[in-house]
Amino acid sequence: MRHYEIMFITRPTLSEEETKKVVNSFKKTITDNGSKVTDEKTLGQRELAYEIKDFKSGNYYIFEVESKDDKAIKEFDRLALISKDIIRHLITKLEK
């Protein structure tokens, strides 16, 4: 099994309901592609070190994912790059 950590930042202008919808849709993307979200953390809204897409802050989230292959990770990456709601994301492979 492969283990990944996905950190992503959503736009601060989203309402709480819209943010939950975005987070749940990306979680569904991971589970629909044969992987499992083992841990989920909400770090809340924080100031960014520098402006990203004209935003000075963002809502931080971390998923820990367990996967047999990288299909779900590649799909998350593809959709996160397209999404206007995610301003930055980072995928890290964990050694366990």
KEGUKE-648456 format. One record per residue: residue number from 0; residue in three letters; chain; x, y, z negated of N, C-alpha, C in turn. Coordinates in pm, whole numbers, m for minus. Atoms other than C-alpha are relative to their C-alpha. Last residue first. Example, Ala and Ser with C-alpha at 12.3 -4.5 7.8 and 13.67 -1.06 7.14 Angstrom:
BEGIN
[site 1,"Ser","A",[m82,m119,6],[1367,m106,m714],[m77,109,m73]]
[site 0,"Ala","A",[89,m119,0],[1230,m450,m780],[90,120,0]]
***
This chain:
BEGIN
[site 95,"Lys","A",[47,67,124],[574,395,m613],[50,m142,m4]]
[site 94,"Glu","A",[m69,128,16],[729,640,m364],[m45,m62,m132]]
[site 93,"Leu","A",[m55,28,131],[483,916,m278],[67,m136,0]]
[site 92,"Lys","A",[1,145,24],[425,1041,77],[70,m25,m133]]
[site 91,"Thr","A",[m126,57,47],[349,1414,71],[m16,m150,m23]]
[site 90,"Ile","A",[15,144,24],[79,1593,269],[137,m56,m35]]
[site 89,"Leu","A",[m129,68,6],[62,1973,249],[m25,m147,m35]]
[site 88,"His","A",[1,133,60],[m231,2197,336],[140,m61,7]]
[site 87,"Arg","A",[m131,66,3],[m290,2566,410],[m18,m139,m61]]
[site 86,"Ile","A",[m102,m93,m49],[m583,2797,494],[141,m60,m3]]
[site 85,"Ile","A",[m126,35,65],[m857,2536,478],[109,90,57]]
[site 84,"Asp","A",[18,m8,145],[m1199,2683,562],[125,m36,m79]]
[site 83,"Lys","A",[m20,m140,38],[m1119,2759,928],[m12,18,m151]]
[site 82,"Ser","A",[97,m63,91],[m1073,2388,991],[35,146,m30]]
[site 81,"Ile","A",[110,m59,m76],[m865,2281,1295],[m91,86,m89]]
[site 80,"Leu","A",[m58,m99,m91],[m539,2218,1109],[m108,73,80]]
[site 79,"Ala","A",[m42,m114,83],[m729,2047,827],[61,109,86]]
[site 78,"Leu","A",[118,m80,34],[m907,1822,1080],[36,123,m84]]
[site 77,"Arg","A",[59,m55,m122],[m581,1695,1232],[m117,93,m32]]
[site 76,"Asp","A",[m91,m102,m51],[m410,1647,895],[m59,70,123]]
[site 75,"Phe","A",[10,m114,92],[m709,1459,752],[85,116,52]]
[site 74,"Glu","A",[130,m63,m28],[m713,1237,1065],[m22,121,m92]]
[site 73,"Lys","A",[m9,m71,m127],[m340,1167,1033],[m130,72,34]]
[site 72,"Ile","A",[m87,m116,24],[m380,1081,665],[13,83,128]]
[site 71,"Ala","A",[79,m101,72],[m676,852,734],[81,127,m21]]
[site 70,"Lys","A",[111,m45,m83],[m481,656,1000],[m79,113,m67]]
[site 69,"Asp","A",[7,m146,5],[m161,634,793],[m112,59,86]]
[site 68,"Asp","A",[m75,m60,m111],[m185,267,702],[m19,152,m5]]
[site 67,"Lys","A",[m72,111,m63],[m293,57,404],[85,51,115]]
[site 66,"Ser","A",[37,36,m137],[m388,367,205],[83,m118,50]]
[site 65,"Glu","A",[m60,131,m18],[m397,500,m150],[m48,m53,135]]
[site 64,"Val","A",[63,93,m93],[m466,872,m180],[80,m129,8]]
[site 63,"Glu","A",[m96,110,m8],[m398,1125,m453],[m71,m111,76]]
[site 62,"Phe","A",[51,137,m11],[m600,1437,m378],[120,m93,m7]]
[site 61,"Ile","A",[m97,107,m21],[m500,1786,m496],[m74,m134,4]]
[site 60,"Tyr","A",[49,135,27],[m708,2103,m470],[110,m101,29]]
[site 59,"Tyr","A",[m92,113,m16],[m620,2474,m484],[m65,m132,m39]]
[site 58,"Asn","A",[41,106,92],[m866,2760,m429],[82,m125,30]]
[site 57,"Gly","A",[71,115,m55],[m701,3057,m260],[m33,m100,m108]]
[site 56,"Ser","A",[22,106,98],[m543,3398,m313],[m75,m114,68]]
[site 55,"Lys","A",[m103,m14,105],[m394,3682,m107],[m16,m103,m111]]
[site 54,"Phe","A",[49,30,135],[m585,3599,213],[116,11,m98]]
[site 53,"Asp","A",[60,m119,63],[m507,3767,550],[m61,m26,m138]]
[site 52,"Lys","A",[122,m31,m76],[m436,3432,724],[m80,112,m66]]
[site 51,"Ile","A",[21,102,m101],[m181,3348,453],[m134,30,65]]
[site 50,"Glu","A",[127,5,m70],[m49,3635,245],[m2,m109,105]]
[site 49,"Tyr","A",[4,m95,m112],[252,3558,28],[m134,m17,70]]
[site 48,"Ala","A",[m131,m66,3],[317,3381,m303],[9,106,109]]
[site 47,"Leu","A",[m99,58,m90],[m55,3302,m319],[131,77,m10]]
[site 46,"Glu","A",[m63,m94,m92],[m262,3397,m622],[102,m73,86]]
[site 45,"Arg","A",[m131,m52,38],[m462,3117,m775],[49,99,105]]
[site 44,"Gln","A",[m49,m108,m87],[m821,2993,m770],[129,56,m56]]
[site 43,"Gly","A",[66,m129,5],[m884,2660,m936],[62,103,94]]
[site 42,"Leu","A",[m88,m91,71],[m651,2365,m989],[m56,141,m7]]
[site 41,"Thr","A",[35,m135,m42],[m909,2103,m898],[85,95,m84]]
[site 40,"Lys","A",[m19,m109,97],[m765,1755,m926],[m40,132,64]]
[site 39,"Glu","A",[36,m128,m59],[m870,1433,m754],[14,107,m108]]
[site 38,"Asp","A",[5,m109,97],[m731,1088,m820],[m29,130,73]]
[site 37,"Thr","A",[m15,56,133],[m753,749,m647],[m7,106,m110]]
[site 36,"Val","A",[m46,m112,82],[m894,870,m315],[4,m51,m144]]
[site 35,"Lys","A",[72,m21,126],[m917,547,m114],[62,119,m74]]
[site 34,"Ser","A",[m87,m30,114],[m827,480,248],[m85,30,m122]]
[site 33,"Gly","A",[m57,117,65],[m1012,303,530],[95,26,m115]]
[site 32,"Asn","A",[m112,54,m78],[m1083,590,769],[77,m108,m75]]
[site 31,"Asp","A",[53,58,m125],[m1427,666,626],[109,m63,86]]
[site 30,"Thr","A",[61,130,30],[m1267,713,281],[m57,m67,126]]
[site 29,"Ile","A",[m100,96,49],[m1028,986,399],[m62,m137,m21]]
[site 28,"Thr","A",[m90,29,m112],[m1285,1172,608],[102,m105,m41]]
[site 27,"Lys","A",[71,97,m83],[m1532,1147,318],[85,m40,121]]
[site 26,"Lys","A",[m10,126,75],[m1281,1325,92],[m67,m112,81]]
[site 25,"Phe","A",[m136,49,m21],[m1250,1595,360],[23,m130,m78]]
[site 24,"Ser","A",[m12,45,m139],[m1629,1635,370],[140,m54,28]]
[site 23,"Asn","A",[67,129,m18],[m1648,1641,m10],[11,m51,143]]
[site 22,"Val","A",[m79,101,72],[m1388,1919,m39],[m62,m139,22]]
[site 21,"Val","A",[m126,19,m73],[m1562,2129,231],[82,m112,m64]]
[site 20,"Lys","A",[34,64,m126],[m1908,2084,73],[127,m31,81]]
[site 19,"Lys","A",[28,141,31],[m1773,2161,m274],[m30,m77,128]]
[site 18,"Thr","A",[m128,63,32],[m1623,2485,m135],[m19,m148,m30]]
[site 17,"Glu","A",[m71,22,m126],[m1953,2581,28],[133,m70,m23]]
[site 16,"Glu","A",[70,106,m72],[m2136,2533,m303],[69,m33,133]]
[site 15,"Glu","A",[m29,126,69],[m1882,2736,m497],[m64,m118,73]]
[site 14,"Ser","A",[75,14,125],[m1904,3016,m241],[34,m135,m63]]
[site 13,"Leu","A",[106,101,0],[m1625,3052,13],[m73,0,m134]]
[site 12,"Thr","A",[128,m64,m30],[m1433,3382,16],[m116,m100,5]]
[site 11,"Pro","A",[61,m49,124],[m1132,3228,m162],[m137,63,23]]
[site 10,"Arg","A",[18,m146,0],[m1048,3024,150],[m67,44,m130]]
[site 9,"Thr","A",[116,m49,m74],[m945,2668,71],[m10,152,m13]]
[site 8,"Ile","A",[51,m127,53],[m598,2549,m27],[m116,44,87]]
[site 7,"Phe","A",[53,m94,m98],[m482,2192,22],[m61,120,m69]]
[site 6,"Met","A",[34,m127,64],[m260,1945,m159],[m54,90,110]]
[site 5,"Ile","A",[44,m104,m93],[m255,1585,m38],[m39,122,m81]]
[site 4,"Glu","A",[59,m111,73],[m55,1330,m234],[m32,108,103]]
[site 3,"Tyr","A",[m20,m136,m47],[8,1000,m64],[m59,99,m98]]
[site 2,"His","A",[60,m100,88],[51,638,m166],[37,139,51]]
[site 1,"Arg","A",[m68,m128,m3],[112,352,75],[m76,99,m87]]
[site 0,"Met","A",[84,m120,0],[0,0,0],[88,125,0]]
***
